[in-house]
Amino acid sequence: MTVLFGTVEYFKREIYNYLNENQIKEISEDSLNAITSKLKKEILYDFVCDERIRLECLENLKYAISMITQSKEAVWV
């Protein structure tokens, strides 16, 4: 399945990839803040797009973070 940049699924996958690559077993506020900052920077400064799309990406990132923090899903292994 292809996951497109900027979708909620994309951001969830990126968050879990970051957690796995850094061998973080528990989802903490600090780890989520680190990956959120990285992804926001990518959206704001690296991704060339219309401002409307940029805002939609930021909203999707917020939604992905809230889904993860509410469910405290297990980190993929």
PyMOL Python script that loads the backbone (N, CA, C, O; Angstrom):
from pymol import cmd

cmd.read_pdbstr("""\
ATOM      1  N   MET A   1       0.841  -1.178   0.000  1.00  0.00           N
ATOM      2  CA  MET A   1       0.000   0.000   0.000  1.00  0.00           C
ATOM      3  C   MET A   1       0.886   1.241   0.000  1.00  0.00           C
ATOM      4  O   MET A   1       1.824   1.339   0.791  1.00  0.00           O
ATOM      5  N   THR A   2       0.594   2.170  -0.870  1.00  0.00           N
ATOM      6  CA  THR A   2       1.338   3.415  -0.951  1.00  0.00           C
ATOM      7  C   THR A   2       0.722   4.434  -0.004  1.00  0.00           C
ATOM      8  O   THR A   2      -0.494   4.628   0.014  1.00  0.00           O
ATOM      9  N   VAL A   3       1.570   5.077   0.777  1.00  0.00           N
ATOM     10  CA  VAL A   3       1.116   6.121   1.691  1.00  0.00           C
ATOM     11  C   VAL A   3       1.665   7.437   1.168  1.00  0.00           C
ATOM     12  O   VAL A   3       2.872   7.578   0.976  1.00  0.00           O
ATOM     13  N   LEU A   4       0.792   8.391   0.938  1.00  0.00           N
ATOM     14  CA  LEU A   4       1.188   9.661   0.351  1.00  0.00           C
ATOM     15  C   LEU A   4       1.666  10.646   1.409  1.00  0.00           C
ATOM     16  O   LEU A   4       1.145  10.688   2.523  1.00  0.00           O
ATOM     17  N   PHE A   5       2.677  11.444   1.032  1.00  0.00           N
ATOM     18  CA  PHE A   5       3.204  12.459   1.931  1.00  0.00           C
ATOM     19  C   PHE A   5       2.074  13.378   2.379  1.00  0.00           C
ATOM     20  O   PHE A   5       1.247  13.809   1.576  1.00  0.00           O
ATOM     21  N   GLY A   6       2.057  13.666   3.667  1.00  0.00           N
ATOM     22  CA  GLY A   6       1.105  14.621   4.207  1.00  0.00           C
ATOM     23  C   GLY A   6      -0.163  14.024   4.769  1.00  0.00           C
ATOM     24  O   GLY A   6      -0.931  14.719   5.434  1.00  0.00           O
ATOM     25  N   THR A   7      -0.401  12.735   4.512  1.00  0.00           N
ATOM     26  CA  THR A   7      -1.606  12.116   5.053  1.00  0.00           C
ATOM     27  C   THR A   7      -1.379  11.726   6.512  1.00  0.00           C
ATOM     28  O   THR A   7      -0.240  11.638   6.970  1.00  0.00           O
ATOM     29  N   VAL A   8      -2.458  11.498   7.226  1.00  0.00           N
ATOM     30  CA  VAL A   8      -2.362  11.061   8.621  1.00  0.00           C
ATOM     31  C   VAL A   8      -1.568   9.760   8.695  1.00  0.00           C
ATOM     32  O   VAL A   8      -0.734   9.587   9.584  1.00  0.00           O
ATOM     33  N   GLU A   9      -1.827   8.855   7.768  1.00  0.00           N
ATOM     34  CA  GLU A   9      -1.124   7.570   7.752  1.00  0.00           C
ATOM     35  C   GLU A   9       0.380   7.767   7.553  1.00  0.00           C
ATOM     36  O   GLU A   9       1.190   7.079   8.175  1.00  0.00           O
ATOM     37  N   TYR A  10       0.743   8.701   6.693  1.00  0.00           N
ATOM     38  CA  TYR A  10       2.163   8.992   6.458  1.00  0.00           C
ATOM     39  C   TYR A  10       2.830   9.453   7.753  1.00  0.00           C
ATOM     40  O   TYR A  10       3.907   8.975   8.110  1.00  0.00           O
ATOM     41  N   PHE A  11       2.186  10.377   8.446  1.00  0.00           N
ATOM     42  CA  PHE A  11       2.783  10.904   9.668  1.00  0.00           C
ATOM     43  C   PHE A  11       2.853   9.847  10.769  1.00  0.00           C
ATOM     44  O   PHE A  11       3.829   9.794  11.517  1.00  0.00           O
ATOM     45  N   LYS A  12       1.826   9.012  10.871  1.00  0.00           N
ATOM     46  CA  LYS A  12       1.884   7.922  11.853  1.00  0.00           C
ATOM     47  C   LYS A  12       3.048   6.991  11.542  1.00  0.00           C
ATOM     48  O   LYS A  12       3.780   6.583  12.443  1.00  0.00           O
ATOM     49  N   ARG A  13       3.216   6.659  10.276  1.00  0.00           N
ATOM     50  CA  ARG A  13       4.316   5.781   9.875  1.00  0.00           C
ATOM     51  C   ARG A  13       5.667   6.426  10.180  1.00  0.00           C
ATOM     52  O   ARG A  13       6.572   5.756  10.677  1.00  0.00           O
ATOM     53  N   GLU A  14       5.810   7.702   9.890  1.00  0.00           N
ATOM     54  CA  GLU A  14       7.063   8.407  10.165  1.00  0.00           C
ATOM     55  C   GLU A  14       7.367   8.444  11.664  1.00  0.00           C
ATOM     56  O   GLU A  14       8.519   8.291  12.069  1.00  0.00           O
ATOM     57  N   ILE A  15       6.353   8.642  12.469  1.00  0.00           N
ATOM     58  CA  ILE A  15       6.538   8.672  13.924  1.00  0.00           C
ATOM     59  C   ILE A  15       7.009   7.309  14.413  1.00  0.00           C
ATOM     60  O   ILE A  15       7.961   7.220  15.188  1.00  0.00           O
ATOM     61  N   TYR A  16       6.346   6.250  13.963  1.00  0.00           N
ATOM     62  CA  TYR A  16       6.743   4.905  14.387  1.00  0.00           C
ATOM     63  C   TYR A  16       8.128   4.539  13.865  1.00  0.00           C
ATOM     64  O   TYR A  16       8.902   3.887  14.565  1.00  0.00           O
ATOM     65  N   ASN A  17       8.445   4.954  12.642  1.00  0.00           N
ATOM     66  CA  ASN A  17       9.795   4.709  12.116  1.00  0.00           C
ATOM     67  C   ASN A  17      10.848   5.393  12.979  1.00  0.00           C
ATOM     68  O   ASN A  17      11.880   4.798  13.289  1.00  0.00           O
ATOM     69  N   TYR A  18      10.594   6.625  13.362  1.00  0.00           N
ATOM     70  CA  TYR A  18      11.529   7.370  14.218  1.00  0.00           C
ATOM     71  C   TYR A  18      11.712   6.651  15.557  1.00  0.00           C
ATOM     72  O   TYR A  18      12.836   6.487  16.033  1.00  0.00           O
ATOM     73  N   LEU A  19      10.609   6.229  16.153  1.00  0.00           N
ATOM     74  CA  LEU A  19      10.676   5.541  17.445  1.00  0.00           C
ATOM     75  C   LEU A  19      11.466   4.245  17.325  1.00  0.00           C
ATOM     76  O   LEU A  19      12.280   3.927  18.192  1.00  0.00           O
ATOM     77  N   ASN A  20      11.231   3.503  16.262  1.00  0.00           N
ATOM     78  CA  ASN A  20      11.951   2.242  16.057  1.00  0.00           C
ATOM     79  C   ASN A  20      13.424   2.463  15.765  1.00  0.00           C
ATOM     80  O   ASN A  20      14.277   1.768  16.318  1.00  0.00           O
ATOM     81  N   GLU A  21      13.734   3.423  14.902  1.00  0.00           N
ATOM     82  CA  GLU A  21      15.130   3.697  14.558  1.00  0.00           C
ATOM     83  C   GLU A  21      15.944   4.138  15.771  1.00  0.00           C
ATOM     84  O   GLU A  21      17.139   3.857  15.865  1.00  0.00           O
ATOM     85  N   ASN A  22      15.290   4.823  16.684  1.00  0.00           N
ATOM     86  CA  ASN A  22      15.970   5.304  17.882  1.00  0.00           C
ATOM     87  C   ASN A  22      15.782   4.359  19.068  1.00  0.00           C
ATOM     88  O   ASN A  22      16.117   4.694  20.204  1.00  0.00           O
ATOM     89  N   GLN A  23      15.246   3.184  18.787  1.00  0.00           N
ATOM     90  CA  GLN A  23      15.039   2.131  19.776  1.00  0.00           C
ATOM     91  C   GLN A  23      14.294   2.634  21.010  1.00  0.00           C
ATOM     92  O   GLN A  23      14.660   2.323  22.143  1.00  0.00           O
ATOM     93  N   ILE A  24      13.249   3.411  20.770  1.00  0.00           N
ATOM     94  CA  ILE A  24      12.415   3.936  21.845  1.00  0.00           C
ATOM     95  C   ILE A  24      11.254   2.968  22.022  1.00  0.00           C
ATOM     96  O   ILE A  24      10.432   2.800  21.121  1.00  0.00           O
ATOM     97  N   LYS A  25      11.191   2.336  23.181  1.00  0.00           N
ATOM     98  CA  LYS A  25      10.179   1.303  23.419  1.00  0.00           C
ATOM     99  C   LYS A  25       8.861   1.879  23.921  1.00  0.00           C
ATOM    100  O   LYS A  25       7.796   1.329  23.637  1.00  0.00           O
ATOM    101  N   GLU A  26       8.921   2.980  24.663  1.00  0.00           N
ATOM    102  CA  GLU A  26       7.704   3.598  25.172  1.00  0.00           C
ATOM    103  C   GLU A  26       7.516   4.955  24.530  1.00  0.00           C
ATOM    104  O   GLU A  26       8.470   5.711  24.348  1.00  0.00           O
ATOM    105  N   ILE A  27       6.286   5.249  24.191  1.00  0.00           N
ATOM    106  CA  ILE A  27       5.977   6.542  23.600  1.00  0.00           C
ATOM    107  C   ILE A  27       5.916   7.565  24.729  1.00  0.00           C
ATOM    108  O   ILE A  27       5.073   7.472  25.621  1.00  0.00           O
ATOM    109  N   SER A  28       6.816   8.537  24.678  1.00  0.00           N
ATOM    110  CA  SER A  28       6.842   9.582  25.699  1.00  0.00           C
ATOM    111  C   SER A  28       6.606  10.935  25.044  1.00  0.00           C
ATOM    112  O   SER A  28       6.701  11.083  23.826  1.00  0.00           O
ATOM    113  N   GLU A  29       6.299  11.907  25.876  1.00  0.00           N
ATOM    114  CA  GLU A  29       6.083  13.260  25.373  1.00  0.00           C
ATOM    115  C   GLU A  29       7.354  13.802  24.719  1.00  0.00           C
ATOM    116  O   GLU A  29       7.287  14.479  23.693  1.00  0.00           O
ATOM    117  N   ASP A  30       8.506  13.505  25.310  1.00  0.00           N
ATOM    118  CA  ASP A  30       9.776  13.981  24.752  1.00  0.00           C
ATOM    119  C   ASP A  30      10.043  13.394  23.370  1.00  0.00           C
ATOM    120  O   ASP A  30      10.451  14.109  22.455  1.00  0.00           O
ATOM    121  N   SER A  31       9.814  12.099  23.223  1.00  0.00           N
ATOM    122  CA  SER A  31      10.065  11.480  21.916  1.00  0.00           C
ATOM    123  C   SER A  31       9.084  11.996  20.867  1.00  0.00           C
ATOM    124  O   SER A  31       9.461  12.207  19.715  1.00  0.00           O
ATOM    125  N   LEU A  32       7.827  12.201  21.262  1.00  0.00           N
ATOM    126  CA  LEU A  32       6.851  12.742  20.319  1.00  0.00           C
ATOM    127  C   LEU A  32       7.181  14.185  19.952  1.00  0.00           C
ATOM    128  O   LEU A  32       7.002  14.593  18.805  1.00  0.00           O
ATOM    129  N   ASN A  33       7.666  14.961  20.928  1.00  0.00           N
ATOM    130  CA  ASN A  33       8.056  16.343  20.633  1.00  0.00           C
ATOM    131  C   ASN A  33       9.220  16.384  19.653  1.00  0.00           C
ATOM    132  O   ASN A  33       9.252  17.236  18.765  1.00  0.00           O
ATOM    133  N   ALA A  34      10.166  15.481  19.802  1.00  0.00           N
ATOM    134  CA  ALA A  34      11.330  15.452  18.914  1.00  0.00           C
ATOM    135  C   ALA A  34      10.920  15.158  17.473  1.00  0.00           C
ATOM    136  O   ALA A  34      11.336  15.863  16.553  1.00  0.00           O
ATOM    137  N   ILE A  35      10.116  14.135  17.275  1.00  0.00           N
ATOM    138  CA  ILE A  35       9.713  13.788  15.913  1.00  0.00           C
ATOM    139  C   ILE A  35       8.741  14.817  15.348  1.00  0.00           C
ATOM    140  O   ILE A  35       8.774  15.104  14.151  1.00  0.00           O
ATOM    141  N   THR A  36       7.872  15.376  16.195  1.00  0.00           N
ATOM    142  CA  THR A  36       6.947  16.405  15.726  1.00  0.00           C
ATOM    143  C   THR A  36       7.707  17.627  15.233  1.00  0.00           C
ATOM    144  O   THR A  36       7.370  18.189  14.191  1.00  0.00           O
ATOM    145  N   SER A  37       8.719  18.039  15.968  1.00  0.00           N
ATOM    146  CA  SER A  37       9.533  19.189  15.551  1.00  0.00           C
ATOM    147  C   SER A  37      10.217  18.924  14.219  1.00  0.00           C
ATOM    148  O   SER A  37      10.265  19.794  13.350  1.00  0.00           O
ATOM    149  N   LYS A  38      10.741  17.724  14.067  1.00  0.00           N
ATOM    150  CA  LYS A  38      11.415  17.347  12.815  1.00  0.00           C
ATOM    151  C   LYS A  38      10.435  17.390  11.639  1.00  0.00           C
ATOM    152  O   LYS A  38      10.753  17.924  10.577  1.00  0.00           O
ATOM    153  N   LEU A  39       9.246  16.824  11.838  1.00  0.00           N
ATOM    154  CA  LEU A  39       8.259  16.789  10.762  1.00  0.00           C
ATOM    155  C   LEU A  39       7.710  18.180  10.445  1.00  0.00           C
ATOM    156  O   LEU A  39       7.486  18.502   9.279  1.00  0.00           O
ATOM    157  N   LYS A  40       7.491  19.008  11.472  1.00  0.00           N
ATOM    158  CA  LYS A  40       7.019  20.376  11.239  1.00  0.00           C
ATOM    159  C   LYS A  40       8.041  21.161  10.427  1.00  0.00           C
ATOM    160  O   LYS A  40       7.685  21.893   9.504  1.00  0.00           O
ATOM    161  N   LYS A  41       9.309  21.000  10.781  1.00  0.00           N
ATOM    162  CA  LYS A  41      10.376  21.689  10.040  1.00  0.00           C
ATOM    163  C   LYS A  41      10.361  21.249   8.580  1.00  0.00           C
ATOM    164  O   LYS A  41      10.507  22.068   7.673  1.00  0.00           O
ATOM    165  N   GLU A  42      10.186  19.961   8.364  1.00  0.00           N
ATOM    166  CA  GLU A  42      10.131  19.428   7.002  1.00  0.00           C
ATOM    167  C   GLU A  42       8.968  20.039   6.223  1.00  0.00           C
ATOM    168  O   GLU A  42       9.123  20.419   5.063  1.00  0.00           O
ATOM    169  N   ILE A  43       7.812  20.131   6.861  1.00  0.00           N
ATOM    170  CA  ILE A  43       6.631  20.696   6.202  1.00  0.00           C
ATOM    171  C   ILE A  43       6.824  22.185   5.922  1.00  0.00           C
ATOM    172  O   ILE A  43       6.526  22.661   4.827  1.00  0.00           O
ATOM    173  N   LEU A  44       7.322  22.914   6.915  1.00  0.00           N
ATOM    174  CA  LEU A  44       7.420  24.366   6.794  1.00  0.00           C
ATOM    175  C   LEU A  44       8.543  24.837   5.880  1.00  0.00           C
ATOM    176  O   LEU A  44       8.394  25.845   5.190  1.00  0.00           O
ATOM    177  N   TYR A  45       9.667  24.122   5.866  1.00  0.00           N
ATOM    178  CA  TYR A  45      10.838  24.641   5.168  1.00  0.00           C
ATOM    179  C   TYR A  45      11.330  23.798   3.992  1.00  0.00           C
ATOM    180  O   TYR A  45      11.990  24.328   3.098  1.00  0.00           O
ATOM    181  N   ASP A  46      11.030  22.518   3.973  1.00  0.00           N
ATOM    182  CA  ASP A  46      11.565  21.656   2.919  1.00  0.00           C
ATOM    183  C   ASP A  46      10.539  21.296   1.849  1.00  0.00           C
ATOM    184  O   ASP A  46      10.902  21.067   0.695  1.00  0.00           O
ATOM    185  N   PHE A  47       9.289  21.245   2.214  1.00  0.00           N
ATOM    186  CA  PHE A  47       8.236  20.809   1.302  1.00  0.00           C
ATOM    187  C   PHE A  47       7.707  22.018   0.535  1.00  0.00           C
ATOM    188  O   PHE A  47       7.138  22.933   1.131  1.00  0.00           O
ATOM    189  N   VAL A  48       7.891  22.025  -0.774  1.00  0.00           N
ATOM    190  CA  VAL A  48       7.436  23.129  -1.613  1.00  0.00           C
ATOM    191  C   VAL A  48       6.016  22.819  -2.073  1.00  0.00           C
ATOM    192  O   VAL A  48       5.777  21.852  -2.795  1.00  0.00           O
ATOM    193  N   CYS A  49       5.074  23.667  -1.636  1.00  0.00           N
ATOM    194  CA  CYS A  49       3.677  23.431  -1.983  1.00  0.00           C
ATOM    195  C   CYS A  49       2.870  24.705  -1.754  1.00  0.00           C
ATOM    196  O   CYS A  49       3.388  25.708  -1.261  1.00  0.00           O
ATOM    197  N   ASP A  50       1.621  24.645  -2.114  1.00  0.00           N
ATOM    198  CA  ASP A  50       0.676  25.721  -1.854  1.00  0.00           C
ATOM    199  C   ASP A  50       0.449  25.820  -0.343  1.00  0.00           C
ATOM    200  O   ASP A  50       0.506  24.813   0.363  1.00  0.00           O
ATOM    201  N   GLU A  51       0.195  27.019   0.143  1.00  0.00           N
ATOM    202  CA  GLU A  51       0.006  27.231   1.582  1.00  0.00           C
ATOM    203  C   GLU A  51      -1.171  26.422   2.129  1.00  0.00           C
ATOM    204  O   GLU A  51      -1.126  25.954   3.267  1.00  0.00           O
ATOM    205  N   ARG A  52      -2.208  26.259   1.337  1.00  0.00           N
ATOM    206  CA  ARG A  52      -3.377  25.476   1.762  1.00  0.00           C
ATOM    207  C   ARG A  52      -2.979  24.026   2.045  1.00  0.00           C
ATOM    208  O   ARG A  52      -3.427  23.432   3.026  1.00  0.00           O
ATOM    209  N   ILE A  53      -2.147  23.472   1.193  1.00  0.00           N
ATOM    210  CA  ILE A  53      -1.683  22.095   1.381  1.00  0.00           C
ATOM    211  C   ILE A  53      -0.779  22.008   2.604  1.00  0.00           C
ATOM    212  O   ILE A  53      -0.849  21.043   3.366  1.00  0.00           O
ATOM    213  N   ARG A  54       0.066  23.011   2.790  1.00  0.00           N
ATOM    214  CA  ARG A  54       0.951  23.047   3.956  1.00  0.00           C
ATOM    215  C   ARG A  54       0.129  23.029   5.254  1.00  0.00           C
ATOM    216  O   ARG A  54       0.450  22.295   6.188  1.00  0.00           O
ATOM    217  N   LEU A  55      -0.923  23.838   5.301  1.00  0.00           N
ATOM    218  CA  LEU A  55      -1.781  23.878   6.488  1.00  0.00           C
ATOM    219  C   LEU A  55      -2.496  22.544   6.704  1.00  0.00           C
ATOM    220  O   LEU A  55      -2.655  22.095   7.838  1.00  0.00           O
ATOM    221  N   GLU A  56      -2.922  21.920   5.613  1.00  0.00           N
ATOM    222  CA  GLU A  56      -3.568  20.609   5.715  1.00  0.00           C
ATOM    223  C   GLU A  56      -2.592  19.563   6.258  1.00  0.00           C
ATOM    224  O   GLU A  56      -2.969  18.717   7.069  1.00  0.00           O
ATOM    225  N   CYS A  57      -1.349  19.624   5.812  1.00  0.00           N
ATOM    226  CA  CYS A  57      -0.322  18.701   6.312  1.00  0.00           C
ATOM    227  C   CYS A  57      -0.102  18.900   7.810  1.00  0.00           C
ATOM    228  O   CYS A  57       0.008  17.928   8.558  1.00  0.00           O
ATOM    229  N   LEU A  58      -0.037  20.152   8.246  1.00  0.00           N
ATOM    230  CA  LEU A  58       0.151  20.430   9.674  1.00  0.00           C
ATOM    231  C   LEU A  58      -1.027  19.910  10.494  1.00  0.00           C
ATOM    232  O   LEU A  58      -0.838  19.377  11.588  1.00  0.00           O
ATOM    233  N   GLU A  59      -2.236  20.066   9.969  1.00  0.00           N
ATOM    234  CA  GLU A  59      -3.419  19.533  10.653  1.00  0.00           C
ATOM    235  C   GLU A  59      -3.365  18.009  10.721  1.00  0.00           C
ATOM    236  O   GLU A  59      -3.690  17.421  11.752  1.00  0.00           O
ATOM    237  N   ASN A  60      -2.961  17.377   9.639  1.00  0.00           N
ATOM    238  CA  ASN A  60      -2.849  15.916   9.621  1.00  0.00           C
ATOM    239  C   ASN A  60      -1.795  15.435  10.615  1.00  0.00           C
ATOM    240  O   ASN A  60      -1.976  14.407  11.266  1.00  0.00           O
ATOM    241  N   LEU A  61      -0.699  16.176  10.730  1.00  0.00           N
ATOM    242  CA  LEU A  61       0.332  15.829  11.707  1.00  0.00           C
ATOM    243  C   LEU A  61      -0.227  15.912  13.122  1.00  0.00           C
ATOM    244  O   LEU A  61      -0.001  15.015  13.935  1.00  0.00           O
ATOM    245  N   LYS A  62      -0.954  16.984  13.419  1.00  0.00           N
ATOM    246  CA  LYS A  62      -1.560  17.125  14.751  1.00  0.00           C
ATOM    247  C   LYS A  62      -2.520  15.975  15.034  1.00  0.00           C
ATOM    248  O   LYS A  62      -2.546  15.435  16.140  1.00  0.00           O
ATOM    249  N   TYR A  63      -3.307  15.607  14.029  1.00  0.00           N
ATOM    250  CA  TYR A  63      -4.269  14.524  14.194  1.00  0.00           C
ATOM    251  C   TYR A  63      -3.555  13.194  14.434  1.00  0.00           C
ATOM    252  O   TYR A  63      -3.976  12.407  15.282  1.00  0.00           O
ATOM    253  N   ALA A  64      -2.489  12.944  13.698  1.00  0.00           N
ATOM    254  CA  ALA A  64      -1.719  11.704  13.877  1.00  0.00           C
ATOM    255  C   ALA A  64      -1.127  11.637  15.282  1.00  0.00           C
ATOM    256  O   ALA A  64      -1.176  10.590  15.929  1.00  0.00           O
ATOM    257  N   ILE A  65      -0.573  12.742  15.753  1.00  0.00           N
ATOM    258  CA  ILE A  65      -0.009  12.791  17.108  1.00  0.00           C
ATOM    259  C   ILE A  65      -1.101  12.533  18.141  1.00  0.00           C
ATOM    260  O   ILE A  65      -0.891  11.773  19.087  1.00  0.00           O
ATOM    261  N   SER A  66      -2.262  13.158  17.969  1.00  0.00           N
ATOM    262  CA  SER A  66      -3.339  12.953  18.942  1.00  0.00           C
ATOM    263  C   SER A  66      -3.835  11.514  18.931  1.00  0.00           C
ATOM    264  O   SER A  66      -4.171  10.971  19.983  1.00  0.00           O
ATOM    265  N   MET A  67      -3.887  10.887  17.760  1.00  0.00           N
ATOM    266  CA  MET A  67      -4.299   9.480  17.685  1.00  0.00           C
ATOM    267  C   MET A  67      -3.323   8.590  18.448  1.00  0.00           C
ATOM    268  O   MET A  67      -3.734   7.673  19.158  1.00  0.00           O
ATOM    269  N   ILE A  68      -2.046   8.864  18.299  1.00  0.00           N
ATOM    270  CA  ILE A  68      -1.023   8.054  18.960  1.00  0.00           C
ATOM    271  C   ILE A  68      -1.044   8.276  20.466  1.00  0.00           C
ATOM    272  O   ILE A  68      -0.958   7.314  21.229  1.00  0.00           O
ATOM    273  N   THR A  69      -1.155   9.518  20.906  1.00  0.00           N
ATOM    274  CA  THR A  69      -1.130   9.787  22.347  1.00  0.00           C
ATOM    275  C   THR A  69      -2.391   9.276  23.035  1.00  0.00           C
ATOM    276  O   THR A  69      -2.327   8.824  24.178  1.00  0.00           O
ATOM    277  N   GLN A  70      -3.529   9.341  22.362  1.00  0.00           N
ATOM    278  CA  GLN A  70      -4.767   8.856  22.967  1.00  0.00           C
ATOM    279  C   GLN A  70      -4.791   7.343  23.089  1.00  0.00           C
ATOM    280  O   GLN A  70      -5.271   6.803  24.086  1.00  0.00           O
ATOM    281  N   SER A  71      -4.283   6.666  22.090  1.00  0.00           N
ATOM    282  CA  SER A  71      -4.362   5.204  22.106  1.00  0.00           C
ATOM    283  C   SER A  71      -3.139   4.556  22.727  1.00  0.00           C
ATOM    284  O   SER A  71      -3.190   3.396  23.135  1.00  0.00           O
ATOM    285  N   LYS A  72      -2.026   5.302  22.803  1.00  0.00           N
ATOM    286  CA  LYS A  72      -0.762   4.751  23.324  1.00  0.00           C
ATOM    287  C   LYS A  72      -0.473   3.411  22.665  1.00  0.00           C
ATOM    288  O   LYS A  72      -0.157   2.422  23.326  1.00  0.00           O
ATOM    289  N   GLU A  73      -0.592   3.411  21.338  1.00  0.00           N
ATOM    290  CA  GLU A  73      -0.367   2.189  20.570  1.00  0.00           C
ATOM    291  C   GLU A  73       1.049   1.685  20.786  1.00  0.00           C
ATOM    292  O   GLU A  73       1.972   2.463  21.025  1.00  0.00           O
ATOM    293  N   ALA A  74       1.203   0.390  20.700  1.00  0.00           N
ATOM    294  CA  ALA A  74       2.529  -0.223  20.838  1.00  0.00           C
ATOM    295  C   ALA A  74       3.407   0.173  19.666  1.00  0.00           C
ATOM    296  O   ALA A  74       2.929   0.339  18.543  1.00  0.00           O
ATOM    297  N   VAL A  75       4.665   0.320  19.929  1.00  0.00           N
ATOM    298  CA  VAL A  75       5.628   0.662  18.887  1.00  0.00           C
ATOM    299  C   VAL A  75       5.843  -0.565  18.015  1.00  0.00           C
ATOM    300  O   VAL A  75       5.987  -1.677  18.522  1.00  0.00           O
ATOM    301  N   TRP A  76       5.863  -0.359  16.700  1.00  0.00           N
ATOM    302  CA  TRP A  76       6.112  -1.471  15.774  1.00  0.00           C
ATOM    303  C   TRP A  76       7.500  -2.016  15.990  1.00  0.00           C
ATOM    304  O   TRP A  76       8.443  -1.266  16.241  1.00  0.00           O
ATOM    305  N   VAL A  77       7.622  -3.312  15.893  1.00  0.00           N
ATOM    306  CA  VAL A  77       8.943  -3.937  16.049  1.00  0.00           C
ATOM    307  C   VAL A  77       9.367  -4.539  14.742  1.00  0.00           C
ATOM    308  O   VAL A  77      10.450  -5.117  14.650  1.00  0.00           O
TER     309      VAL A  77
END
""", "prot")
cmd.dss("prot")
cmd.show_as("cartoon", "prot")
cmd.util.cbc("prot")
cmd.orient("prot")
